[in-house]
Amino acid sequence: MVFYILAILGFILDQATKHIVRLYVDINERFTLWGIEFTHIENSGMAWIDCCMVK
């Protein structure tokens, strides 16, 4: 049961942070958080299909 609760909380945290970044950080904008530099990029998540699908 604890596993499912942690998985759901992880999913919610992941989606919330993505939403916050989309609202407040422009594409290709860099920002630093806790000494780590991040860059906001967009990824459709579909790139692997072009290279791996049989044509």
N, C-alpha and C positions, 0 to 999 in steps of 0.2 A: 504494500500500500504506500509506503514511504517513497518508493521508487517512482510511482505514478504522480504523486504530489510534487516531487522534485522535478520530474520531466515537464509537468504542466507549468510550474513556476518558471523553469528555464525557457520554455517556449514563449510565455507571456513576456518575460524580461527581454528576450531576443526581439520580439515584434515591437515592443515599446521603444527600445533603443533605436531600431530602424526608423520608426515613425518620427521620433524626435530629431534624428539626423536629417531626414528628408525635409522637415519643417524649417530647421534653423541653419543648415549648412548647404551652401551652393555646391553644385557639381564641380569637381576638381579643386575645391577649396581645401586648404590644409589647416589643421588645428592640432593643438597639443593638449593632451590630457594625462595628468600624472607623469609628465616627463616623456611620454611616448607621442610621436608625431603620426597623425592619421590623415588620410586623403579621402574625401568623399567621391566614390566612383559608383557608377550604375552597372549592374551585370544582369542581363536577362535570364541567366541561368540555363540558356539553351545552346551555348557554344559547343558543348560536347556532342550534340546531335549531328552537326555538320561533319565532324571528323569520323564519327563512329557508325553512322547509318550506311547500310548497303544501298547503293544506287542502281 
